[in-house]
């Protein structure tokens, strides 16, 4: 009910009900004076709009019939539900700027209030001027927070008598409690013995306080405990075990910090949390290690707290991308600021040569590029990390010399690639920098010869017109598979070859598959099948190659042979796919006119990949086998799979 409706209802109620209510009260209380009756009626009338307007808000919408474009109208706005946030360790090797950023992002989230678990200043000093300075800095951060902030001491805040006195001068109590919407918040001091890291303690006076508070609030819906050190996981934590005993049988949750690594414990029939950091020292190795900067978002419900860990780099305001920013980034979305030409080798052994890096600034703003390489036991990058600055609309070429280890002779196909890491930074005036990160795998790649066909080639799903297929893949090196799906060559293996004549480029493959799963109602790559990925463009042998410029011919033996994307194949393309005793054979003939058109003249080379799709156990096991690394992913190696006609 909005304010206008509320006022109208109150006025109507006043005029319609005043005299009836007066009559009823006069009958119920015949001895009351008229003035007292009037006062009683007025009191009830004043109370009524409060009751009327405090009804739980609901969605007002016209429902038409049984079908409506929403799931339900049960709004998640129970009066007892509320949201608050928790910040964790700021110090212990604090990283400047993180905590103030957290405050800004908390203001975006608009919690009802914010809790803490200590280590708010660096401390560990008896210099009062320094202590005051650090607290002034911190309270300055908090002054920018729109919601109330509740302090809890950590060992960096409360480590000696001077710091303890300073805490009490500034904040009064070092442990306390409050109740909000029938939830008890118990803020404790794990540092009262001032023994330092790993030696938190609860003493008798604090235990007595905790006992009294719990006795005074037996009927709260939930109890939330906040302290700095995780005393349940420390030796000699004083009377903490008694605190846990007092909490037994009570719905409760405990939050601590201190270790800068997030861990959830199931303990005392409840959840106990050690939180990560909000600016404190951390290697930031990610969620797998529990090392990240975050705030905790708690939605308190009748069933208990719902915990959401919000990483700071995942919270953005409405200006995350503005029209001005979009104008800068849009032209760059499909551009390649870095282009590595494939290091193609006609010889089987590589000793050393330089790859070519093309740096292009297509923007209207200056650009910086930072490049470094990670060598390995096969190859080493014979160049130091470098930086380049490019003005708008400019290009620079850089040689990247690679060398093989002098005492090792390794065939090209067995050589491990060098990892090339690059960071591109655009520098628009009066805007934040725009940063893009790239990673490439670079090594010398063999050039594969294409033989001219000895005679006519029939596209019939048989290999009678082919010599022995030259490329045999027994154990696929590049595999994308669900767990336990690919068990090696016994699951699937394949061989293929290419040849040409004056009219067509021919591709043939034979696949050995222990269990064929074919379905005429699915496309070729959603069942056992294969695809030839062909790119005859000049850029095919560079790092820019992907499937956007490639011809993808997907084939399956289902229904006597089917092809995916038939309407997108070059005119005149021929294909066949037939089952064999151990799998299937696929053949394709692609008109050379298509290669000439895409190459920009009489074709000389192209890049090829072959992928095999293997499904087993009625689709539960799914594997994709690649001859060369997937061009679309991080494993792509520029120039891998280039064929050249003799």
C-alpha positions as semicolon CSV with decimal commas, in nm:
position;residue;x (nm);y (nm);z (nm)
1;X;0,000;0,000;0,000
2;X;0,148;0,337;-0,101
3;X;0,126;0,657;0,102
4;X;-0,171;0,800;-0,091
5;X;-0,374;0,482;-0,045
6;X;-0,280;0,476;0,322
7;X;-0,399;0,834;0,382
8;X;-0,728;0,777;0,195
9;X;-0,799;0,462;0,395
10;X;-0,729;0,641;0,722
11;X;-0,961;0,933;0,636
12;X;-1,240;0,701;0,524
13;X;-1,197;0,490;0,836
14;X;-1,209;0,800;1,057
15;X;-1,535;0,934;0,915
16;X;-1,709;0,599;0,868
17;X;-1,608;0,447;1,198
18;X;-1,584;0,729;1,447
19;X;-1,944;0,732;1,569
20;X;-1,989;0,353;1,561
21;X;-1,673;0,309;1,764
22;X;-1,787;0,577;2,009
23;X;-2,121;0,398;2,056
24;X;-1,956;0,058;2,111
25;X;-1,708;0,196;2,364
26;X;-1,988;0,376;2,548
27;X;-2,177;0,048;2,585
28;X;-1,867;-0,144;2,691
29;X;-1,758;0,120;2,940
30;X;-2,077;0,295;3,059
31;X;-1,910;0,459;3,355
32;X;-1,635;0,632;3,151
33;X;-1,661;1,005;3,108
34;X;-1,732;1,132;2,758
35;X;-1,388;1,297;2,741
36;X;-1,218;0,969;2,828
37;X;-1,416;0,790;2,558
38;X;-1,317;1,050;2,301
39;X;-0,952;1,017;2,400
40;X;-0,972;0,637;2,366
41;X;-1,127;0,655;2,022
42;X;-0,870;0,909;1,904
43;X;-0,588;0,687;2,031
44;X;-0,722;0,387;1,839
45;X;-0,769;0,595;1,526
46;X;-0,412;0,719;1,546
47;X;-0,285;0,364;1,593
48;X;-0,482;0,226;1,300
49;X;-0,285;0,386;1,013
50;X;0,037;0,255;1,166
51;X;-0,101;-0,098;1,160
52;X;-0,253;-0,046;0,817
53;X;0,062;0,088;0,657
54;X;0,297;-0,162;0,818
55;X;0,154;-0,451;0,620
56;X;0,421;-0,651;0,433
57;X;0,472;-0,504;0,086
58;X;0,347;-0,711;-0,203
59;X;0,351;-0,695;-0,581
60;X;0,039;-0,538;-0,727
61;X;-0,017;-0,677;-1,076
62;X;-0,314;-0,774;-1,288
63;X;-0,324;-1,155;-1,315
64;X;-0,503;-1,286;-1,623
65;X;-0,596;-1,652;-1,625
66;X;-0,375;-1,937;-1,512
67;X;-0,074;-1,847;-1,730
68;X;0,133;-1,542;-1,640
69;X;0,492;-1,437;-1,725
70;X;0,639;-1,492;-1,378
71;X;0,722;-1,788;-1,156
72;X;0,530;-1,673;-0,846
73;X;0,455;-1,358;-0,645
74;X;0,589;-1,465;-0,305
75;X;0,825;-1,173;-0,256
76;X;1,139;-1,255;-0,056
77;X;1,083;-0,977;0,198
78;X;1,003;-1,144;0,528
79;X;1,013;-0,876;0,801
80;X;1,257;-1,078;1,012
81;X;1,509;-1,120;0,729
82;X;1,801;-0,878;0,708
83;X;2,141;-0,844;0,543
84;X;2,474;-0,735;0,683
85;X;2,837;-0,759;0,574
86;X;3,163;-0,868;0,738
87;X;3,509;-0,734;0,661
88;X;3,809;-0,936;0,763
89;X;4,182;-0,871;0,818
90;X;4,306;-0,543;0,672
91;X;4,655;-0,567;0,824
92;X;4,931;-0,813;0,891
93;X;5,123;-0,699;0,583
94;X;4,851;-0,471;0,452
95;X;4,831;-0,390;0,082
96;X;4,749;-0,020;0,034
97;X;4,424;0,068;-0,136
98;X;4,240;-0,260;-0,087
99;X;4,041;-0,173;0,226
100;X;3,928;0,173;0,104
101;X;3,810;0,001;-0,214
102;X;3,615;-0,245;0,000
103;X;3,443;0,046;0,176
104;X;3,339;0,194;-0,159
105;X;3,199;-0,141;-0,268
106;X;3,015;-0,192;0,060
107;X;2,838;0,136;-0,008
108;X;2,726;-0,011;-0,340
109;X;2,587;-0,316;-0,161
110;X;2,405;-0,111;0,107
111;X;2,419;-0,354;0,402
112;X;2,222;-0,267;0,712
113;X;2,549;-0,270;0,909
114;X;2,904;-0,407;0,885
115;X;3,082;-0,639;1,128
116;X;3,458;-0,697;1,159
117;X;3,690;-0,967;1,294
118;X;3,993;-0,756;1,387
119;X;4,342;-0,667;1,260
120;X;4,233;-0,323;1,153
121;X;4,567;-0,142;1,204
122;X;4,927;-0,266;1,188
123;X;4,999;-0,185;1,554
124;X;5,263;-0,393;1,734
125;X;5,410;-0,076;1,885
126;X;5,400;0,125;2,207
127;X;5,452;0,454;2,025
128;X;5,131;0,638;2,112
129;X;5,166;0,890;1,831
130;X;5,197;0,611;1,578
131;X;4,903;0,422;1,729
132;X;4,690;0,736;1,713
133;X;4,798;0,798;1,354
134;X;4,705;0,446;1,248
135;X;4,366;0,464;1,417
136;X;4,298;0,804;1,262
137;X;4,375;0,655;0,922
138;X;4,142;0,362;0,981
139;X;3,853;0,561;1,126
140;X;3,895;0,792;0,828
141;X;3,817;0,494;0,605
142;X;3,515;0,407;0,818
143;X;3,385;0,765;0,804
144;X;3,316;0,701;0,436
145;X;3,103;0,396;0,514
146;X;2,732;0,471;0,507
147;X;2,630;0,179;0,731
148;X;2,720;0,135;1,102
149;X;3,052;-0,042;1,165
150;X;3,117;-0,269;1,463
151;X;3,476;-0,307;1,585
152;X;3,636;-0,631;1,707
153;X;4,002;-0,632;1,824
154;X;4,274;-0,841;1,663
155;X;4,629;-0,906;1,775
156;X;4,751;-0,613;1,560
157;X;4,505;-0,384;1,739
158;X;4,548;-0,507;2,098
159;X;4,895;-0,653;2,163
160;X;5,028;-0,459;2,465
161;X;4,910;-0,244;2,754
162;X;4,950;0,078;2,559
163;X;4,743;-0,045;2,265
164;X;4,482;-0,192;2,501
165;X;4,450;0,144;2,676
166;X;4,429;0,325;2,344
167;X;4,152;0,087;2,232
168;X;3,949;0,155;2,545
169;X;4,003;0,530;2,524
170;X;3,875;0,528;2,167
171;X;3,610;0,254;2,169
172;X;3,532;0,186;2,536
173;X;3,457;-0,186;2,556
174;X;3,675;-0,456;2,401
175;X;3,393;-0,713;2,410
176;X;3,021;-0,647;2,390
177;X;2,693;-0,766;2,242
178;X;2,377;-0,639;2,077
179;X;2,049;-0,784;1,951
180;X;1,891;-0,709;1,615
181;X;1,567;-0,869;1,494
182;X;1,591;-1,144;1,754
183;X;1,950;-1,232;1,657
184;X;2,224;-1,203;1,921
185;X;2,556;-1,060;1,804
186;X;2,840;-1,150;2,042
187;X;3,164;-0,958;1,974
188;X;3,457;-1,105;2,169
189;X;3,818;-1,018;2,242
190;X;4,050;-1,310;2,169
191;X;4,350;-1,088;2,260
192;X;4,281;-1,003;2,624
193;X;4,596;-1,186;2,744
194;X;4,793;-0,999;2,470
195;X;4,998;-1,308;2,388
196;X;5,012;-1,248;2,012
197;X;4,960;-1,457;1,702
198;X;4,844;-1,814;1,756
199;X;4,802;-1,757;2,130
200;X;4,455;-1,613;2,168
201;X;4,281;-1,648;2,503
202;X;3,946;-1,609;2,677
203;X;3,979;-1,519;3,047
204;X;3,734;-1,558;3,336
205;X;3,585;-1,203;3,331
206;X;3,499;-1,233;2,962
207;X;3,362;-1,584;3,012
208;X;3,140;-1,456;3,293
209;X;3,013;-1,183;3,061
210;X;2,942;-1,436;2,784
211;X;2,759;-1,664;3,027
212;X;2,546;-1,375;3,153
213;X;2,459;-1,256;2,803
214;X;2,356;-1,603;2,691
215;X;2,146;-1,651;3,004
216;X;1,973;-1,319;2,944
217;X;1,891;-1,408;2,583
218;X;1,772;-1,770;2,582
219;X;1,503;-1,719;2,319
220;X;1,688;-1,546;2,035
221;X;1,652;-1,709;1,693
222;X;2,027;-1,728;1,633
223;X;2,357;-1,635;1,796
224;X;2,644;-1,497;1,586
225;X;2,992;-1,487;1,742
226;X;3,273;-1,264;1,612
227;X;3,635;-1,282;1,727
228;X;3,975;-1,249;1,569
229;X;4,174;-1,565;1,633
230;X;4,014;-1,907;1,562
231;X;4,047;-2,030;1,918
232;X;3,886;-2,365;1,837
233;X;4,199;-2,451;1,635
234;X;4,467;-2,333;1,881
235;X;4,642;-2,485;2,177
236;X;4,579;-2,333;2,521
237;X;4,296;-2,095;2,421
238;X;4,204;-2,033;2,784
239;X;3,836;-2,074;2,859
240;X;3,724;-2,091;2,497
241;X;3,618;-2,459;2,531
242;X;3,377;-2,342;2,801
243;X;3,239;-2,083;2,558
244;X;3,172;-2,360;2,308
245;X;3,004;-2,562;2,582
246;X;2,776;-2,266;2,658
247;X;2,688;-2,245;2,289
248;X;2,589;-2,612;2,266
249;X;2,222;-2,662;2,191
250;X;2,192;-2,304;2,071
251;X;2,166;-2,220;1,701
252;X;2,488;-2,033;1,636
253;X;2,760;-1,946;1,384
254;X;3,116;-1,830;1,457
255;X;3,331;-1,598;1,243
256;X;3,706;-1,544;1,289
257;X;3,996;-1,409;1,085
258;X;4,370;-1,399;1,157
259;X;4,506;-1,667;0,922
260;X;4,433;-1,485;0,597
261;X;4,300;-1,807;0,445
262;X;3,933;-1,895;0,417
263;X;3,824;-2,224;0,577
264;X;3,479;-2,348;0,677
265;X;3,456;-2,589;0,972
266;X;3,163;-2,805;1,083
267;X;3,187;-2,797;1,460
268;X;2,962;-2,808;1,764
269;X;2,667;-2,888;1,529
270;X;2,728;-2,547;1,368
271;X;2,940;-2,368;1,107
272;X;3,263;-2,200;1,213
273;X;3,441;-1,979;0,959
274;X;3,794;-1,846;0,925
275;X;3,772;-1,561;0,674
276;X;4,036;-1,461;0,419
277;X;4,147;-1,096;0,377
278;X;4,020;-0,750;0,304
279;X;4,363;-0,609;0,229
280;X;4,581;-0,813;0,466
281;X;4,895;-0,988;0,346
282;X;4,813;-1,270;0,104
283;X;4,958;-1,460;-0,190
284;X;4,609;-1,439;-0,345
285;X;4,633;-1,786;-0,496
286;X;4,258;-1,805;-0,537
287;X;3,964;-1,996;-0,399
288;X;4,136;-2,336;-0,414
289;X;4,379;-2,208;-0,148
290;X;4,125;-1,987;0,030
291;X;4,338;-1,681;-0,051
292;X;4,140;-1,387;-0,185
293;X;4,021;-1,038;-0,090
294;X;3,653;-1,039;-0,005
295;X;3,366;-0,916;0,204
296;X;3,114;-1,161;0,344
297;X;2,749;-1,092;0,267
298;X;2,517;-1,248;0,524
299;X;2,142;-1,282;0,469
300;X;1,989;-1,365;0,806
301;X;1,677;-1,581;0,779
302;X;1,465;-1,781;1,023
303;X;1,659;-2,090;0,913
304;X;1,995;-1,926;0,983
305;X;2,254;-1,720;0,796
306;X;2,304;-1,758;0,420
307;X;2,668;-1,682;0,344
308;X;2,791;-1,528;0,018
309;X;3,159;-1,450;-0,028
310;X;3,187;-1,149;-0,256
311;X;3,534;-1,108;-0,404
312;X;3,627;-0,743;-0,430
313;X;3,724;-0,765;-0,796
314;X;3,373;-0,894;-0,871
315;X;3,186;-0,592;-0,732
316;X;3,154;-0,296;-0,969
317;X;2,946;0,020;-0,974
318;X;2,726;0,136;-1,260
319;X;3,024;0,290;-1,439
320;X;3,193;-0,044;-1,503
321;X;3,159;0,037;-1,874
322;X;3,045;0,378;-1,994
323;X;2,967;0,514;-2,337
324;X;3,310;0,678;-2,350
325;X;3,478;0,353;-2,249
326;X;3,276;0,160;-2,504
327;X;3,384;0,402;-2,775
328;X;3,745;0,310;-2,691
329;X;3,701;-0,065;-2,661
330;X;3,454;-0,137;-2,942
331;X;3,704;-0,096;-3,227
332;X;3,947;-0,325;-3,042
333;X;3,710;-0,614;-2,975
334;X;3,788;-0,803;-3,293
335;X;4,139;-0,672;-3,344
336;X;4,464;-0,853;-3,270
337;X;4,714;-0,610;-3,115
338;X;4,973;-0,888;-3,118
339;X;5,028;-1,122;-3,411
340;X;5,288;-1,398;-3,406
341;X;5,387;-1,552;-3,736
342;X;5,426;-1,926;-3,716
343;X;5,787;-2,043;-3,705
344;X;5,765;-2,286;-3,999
345;X;6,055;-2,523;-4,061
346;X;6,125;-2,730;-4,369
347;X;6,389;-2,929;-4,185
348;X;6,318;-3,197;-3,926
349;X;6,571;-3,057;-3,677
350;X;6,577;-2,702;-3,537
351;X;6,883;-2,522;-3,404
352;X;6,768;-2,163;-3,391
353;X;6,575;-1,887;-3,567
354;X;6,366;-1,582;-3,485
355;X;5,989;-1,568;-3,487
356;X;5,826;-1,243;-3,590
357;X;5,596;-1,049;-3,357
358;X;5,379;-0,780;-3,513
359;X;5,252;-0,518;-3,264
360;X;4,963;-0,306;-3,392
361;X;4,804;-0,010;-3,219
362;X;4,473;0,038;-3,402
363;X;4,343;0,280;-3,141
364;X;4,343;0,659;-3,112
365;X;4,536;0,650;-2,783
366;X;4,893;0,553;-2,686
367;X;4,964;0,189;-2,613
368;X;5,229;0,002;-2,414
369;X;5,324;-0,362;-2,456
370;X;5,515;-0,579;-2,207
371;X;5,648;-0,915;-2,330
372;X;5,832;-1,196;-2,154
373;X;5,899;-1,563;-2,230
374;X;5,923;-1,880;-2,023
375;X;6,184;-2,119;-2,161
376;X;6,197;-2,496;-2,110
377;X;6,442;-2,784;-2,137
378;X;6,398;-2,805;-2,516
379;X;6,386;-2,439;-2,618
380;X;6,505;-2,115;-2,469
381;X;6,403;-1,764;-2,560
382;X;6,720;-1,574;-2,650
383;X;6,575;-1,237;-2,553
384;X;6,511;-1,052;-2,229
385;X;6,168;-0,925;-2,122
386;X;6,097;-0,601;-2,306
387;X;5,857;-0,310;-2,325
388;X;5,741;-0,115;-2,628
389;X;5,546;0,211;-2,648
390;X;5,341;0,272;-2,962
391;X;5,169;0,596;-3,061
392;X;4,813;0,579;-3,197
393;X;4,764;0,400;-3,531
394;X;5,112;0,256;-3,558
395;X;5,284;-0,080;-3,613
396;X;5,612;-0,223;-3,487
397;X;5,783;-0,551;-3,579
398;X;5,994;-0,734;-3,322
399;X;6,207;-1,046;-3,372
400;X;6,183;-1,316;-3,106
401;X;6,492;-1,539;-3,139
402;X;6,456;-1,897;-3,016
403;X;6,737;-2,148;-2,968
404;X;6,738;-2,520;-2,908
405;X;6,961;-2,666;-2,639
406;X;7,300;-2,731;-2,797
407;X;7,350;-3,079;-2,656
408;X;7,005;-3,209;-2,746
409;X;6,862;-3,298;-3,086
410;X;6,483;-3,322;-3,068
411;X;6,244;-3,377;-3,360
412;X;6,017;-3,077;-3,411
413;X;5,700;-3,268;-3,333
414;X;5,836;-3,373;-2,992
415;X;5,971;-3,032;-2,891
416;X;5,798;-2,849;-2,607
417;X;5,685;-2,491;-2,683
418;X;5,807;-2,173;-2,517
419;X;5,535;-1,979;-2,334
420;X;5,508;-1,617;-2,440
421;X;5,328;-1,380;-2,202
422;X;5,221;-1,033;-2,308
423;X;5,037;-0,744;-2,148
424;X;4,887;-0,470;-2,364
425;X;4,788;-0,143;-2,195
426;X;4,594;0,136;-2,368
427;X;4,636;0,481;-2,213
428;X;4,330;0,699;-2,281
429;X;4,343;1,052;-2,138
430;X;4,114;1,115;-1,840
431;X;4,008;0,750;-1,829
432;X;4,132;0,442;-1,652
433;X;4,390;0,233;-1,834
434;X;4,258;-0,054;-2,045
435;X;4,462;-0,371;-1,996
436;X;4,455;-0,692;-2,200
437;X;4,658;-1,004;-2,125
438;X;4,769;-1,262;-2,380
439;X;4,950;-1,594;-2,366
440;X;5,095;-1,791;-2,657
441;X;5,275;-2,121;-2,705
442;X;5,552;-2,088;-2,960
443;X;5,782;-2,344;-3,116
444;X;5,914;-2,433;-3,463
445;X;5,650;-2,621;-3,660
446;X;5,708;-2,875;-3,939
447;X;5,567;-2,810;-4,285
448;X;5,374;-3,110;-4,417
449;X;5,392;-3,193;-4,787
450;X;5,081;-3,244;-4,999
451;X;5,122;-3,506;-5,270
452;X;4,956;-3,491;-5,610
453;X;4,712;-3,776;-5,658
454;X;4,850;-4,056;-5,872
455;X;4,515;-4,110;-6,041
456;X;4,145;-4,039;-6,016
457;X;4,004;-4,026;-5,663
458;X;3,652;-4,152;-5,602
459;X;3,467;-4,007;-5,302
460;X;3,293;-4,326;-5,193
461;X;3,391;-4,388;-4,830
462;X;3,659;-4,639;-4,931
463;X;4,037;-4,597;-4,939
464;X;4,116;-4,791;-5,258
465;X;4,234;-4,470;-5,431
466;X;4,469;-4,380;-5,147
467;X;4,815;-4,502;-5,056
468;X;4,877;-4,567;-4,687
469;X;4,747;-4,273;-4,481
470;X;5,054;-4,073;-4,380
471;X;4,935;-3,926;-4,049
472;X;4,856;-4,191;-3,786
473;X;4,745;-4,087;-3,434
474;X;4,746;-4,383;-3,197
475;X;4,747;-4,200;-2,864
476;X;4,604;-3,851;-2,906
477;X;4,818;-3,587;-2,734
478;X;4,551;-3,317;-2,743
479;X;4,228;-3,437;-2,583
480;X;3,924;-3,268;-2,431
481;X;3,722;-3,524;-2,236
482;X;3,492;-3,575;-1,942
483;X;3,653;-3,762;-1,650
484;X;3,750;-4,122;-1,731
485;X;3,601;-4,090;-2,081
486;X;3,916;-4,136;-2,290
487;X;4,117;-4,451;-2,217
488;X;4,366;-4,423;-2,502
489;X;4,382;-4,597;-2,837
490;X;4,145;-4,873;-2,726
491;X;3,872;-4,608;-2,717
492;X;3,953;-4,432;-3,042
493;X;4,243;-4,362;-3,278
494;X;4,262;-4,230;-3,631
495;X;4,473;-4,174;-3,941
496;X;4,435;-3,926;-4,226
497;X;4,599;-3,789;-4,539
498;X;4,558;-3,519;-4,804
499;X;4,628;-3,505;-5,177
500;X;4,522;-3,293;-5,472
501;X;4,477;-3,287;-5,847
502;X;4,391;-3,010;-6,090
503;X;4,035;-2,974;-5,961
504;X;4,006;-3,081;-5,599
505;X;4,180;-3,102;-5,266
506;X;4,111;-3,445;-5,120
507;X;4,098;-3,535;-4,752
508;X;4,050;-3,886;-4,616
509;X;4,044;-4,028;-4,264
510;X;3,990;-4,365;-4,105
511;X;3,871;-4,384;-3,745
512;X;3,895;-4,690;-3,523
513;X;3,630;-4,679;-3,251
514;X;3,553;-4,962;-3,010
515;X;3,189;-4,860;-2,973
516;X;3,009;-4,663;-3,243
517;X;2,720;-4,448;-3,123
518;X;2,531;-4,305;-3,421
519;X;2,205;-4,113;-3,431
520;X;2,048;-3,993;-3,755
521;X;1,858;-3,722;-3,564
522;X;2,174;-3,551;-3,435
523;X;2,426;-3,345;-3,626
524;X;2,761;-3,498;-3,711
525;X;2,955;-3,360;-3,415
526;X;2,697;-3,453;-3,151
527;X;2,772;-3,823;-3,205
528;X;3,066;-4,037;-3,315
529;X;3,209;-3,844;-3,607
530;X;3,496;-3,629;-3,724
531;X;3,564;-3,286;-3,867
532;X;3,824;-3,143;-4,101
533;X;3,911;-2,783;-4,006
534;X;4,066;-2,612;-4,309
535;X;4,196;-2,254;-4,332
536;X;4,363;-2,151;-4,661
537;X;4,393;-1,778;-4,574
538;X;4,741;-1,620;-4,545
539;X;4,679;-1,551;-4,173
540;X;4,620;-1,920;-4,105
541;X;4,978;-1,980;-3,989
542;X;4,969;-1,694;-3,734
543;X;4,841;-1,660;-3,380
544;X;4,526;-1,494;-3,518
545;X;4,402;-1,823;-3,665
546;X;4,074;-1,955;-3,526
547;X;3,762;-2,111;-3,662
548;X;3,617;-1,779;-3,780
549;X;3,802;-1,800;-4,111
550;X;3,804;-2,178;-4,136
551;X;3,593;-2,425;-4,330
552;X;3,454;-2,687;-4,090
553;X;3,340;-3,010;-4,253
554;X;3,177;-3,239;-3,996
555;X;3,102;-3,597;-4,101
556;X;2,924;-3,892;-3,944
557;X;2,844;-4,242;-4,068
558;X;2,487;-4,216;-3,937
559;X;2,215;-4,281;-4,191
560;X;2,471;-4,406;-4,443
561;X;2,669;-4,083;-4,412
562;X;2,579;-3,729;-4,306
563;X;2,753;-3,393;-4,317
564;X;2,716;-3,097;-4,082
565;X;2,656;-2,754;-4,230
566;X;2,584;-2,881;-4,580
567;X;2,455;-2,544;-4,695
568;X;2,780;-2,370;-4,595
569;X;3,011;-2,598;-4,792
570;X;3,174;-2,459;-5,108
571;X;2,976;-2,533;-5,422
572;X;3,088;-2,859;-5,575
573;X;3,210;-3,015;-5,250
574;X;3,183;-3,394;-5,243
575;X;3,177;-3,611;-4,933
576;X;3,116;-3,963;-4,808
577;X;3,127;-4,140;-4,471
578;X;3,080;-4,515;-4,430
579;X;3,105;-4,756;-4,139
580;X;3,372;-5,025;-4,136
581;X;3,421;-5,332;-3,923
582;X;3,622;-5,133;-3,668
583;X;3,486;-4,780;-3,710
584;X;3,430;-4,562;-4,016
585;X;3,598;-4,391;-4,314
586;X;3,536;-4,033;-4,425
587;X;3,633;-3,863;-4,752
588;X;3,593;-3,505;-4,873
589;X;3,676;-3,331;-5,201
590;X;3,694;-2,949;-5,188
591;X;3,712;-2,749;-5,513
592;X;4,048;-2,575;-5,560
593;X;3,862;-2,263;-5,670
594;X;3,760;-2,221;-5,306
595;X;4,124;-2,244;-5,190
596;X;4,234;-1,993;-5,456
597;X;3,966;-1,747;-5,351
598;X;4,050;-1,772;-4,982
599;X;4,426;-1,767;-5,040
600;X;4,405;-1,458;-5,259
601;X;4,564;-1,617;-5,565
602;X;4,690;-1,955;-5,670
603;X;4,692;-2,147;-5,344
604;X;5,022;-2,273;-5,205
605;X;4,946;-2,381;-4,850
606;X;4,674;-2,415;-4,590
607;X;4,638;-2,500;-4,223
608;X;4,453;-2,814;-4,123
609;X;4,331;-2,977;-3,807
610;X;4,141;-3,301;-3,769
611;X;3,917;-3,370;-3,473
612;X;3,744;-3,694;-3,377
613;X;3,437;-3,703;-3,155
614;X;3,397;-4,021;-2,948
615;X;3,087;-4,100;-2,741
616;X;3,053;-4,408;-2,522
617;X;2,805;-4,544;-2,266
618;X;2,509;-4,379;-2,441
619;X;2,671;-4,038;-2,434
620;X;2,780;-4,043;-2,070
621;X;3,144;-4,049;-2,181
622;X;3,240;-3,779;-2,431
623;X;3,585;-3,717;-2,580
624;X;3,726;-3,490;-2,849
625;X;4,061;-3,591;-3,000
626;X;4,267;-3,330;-3,187
627;X;4,553;-3,391;-3,427
628;X;4,692;-3,045;-3,343
629;X;4,601;-2,819;-3,049
630;X;4,259;-2,657;-3,071
631;X;4,305;-2,328;-3,257
632;X;4,036;-2,164;-3,045
633;X;4,199;-2,222;-2,707
634;X;4,504;-2,136;-2,501
635;X;4,683;-2,448;-2,627
636;X;4,695;-2,312;-2,983
637;X;5,043;-2,308;-3,137
638;X;5,085;-2,065;-3,430
639;X;5,164;-2,252;-3,750
640;X;5,075;-2,600;-3,622
641;X;4,934;-2,818;-3,901
642;X;5,046;-2,624;-4,211
643;X;5,049;-2,818;-4,540
644;X;5,230;-2,700;-4,852
645;X;5,194;-2,841;-5,200
646;X;5,503;-2,978;-5,371
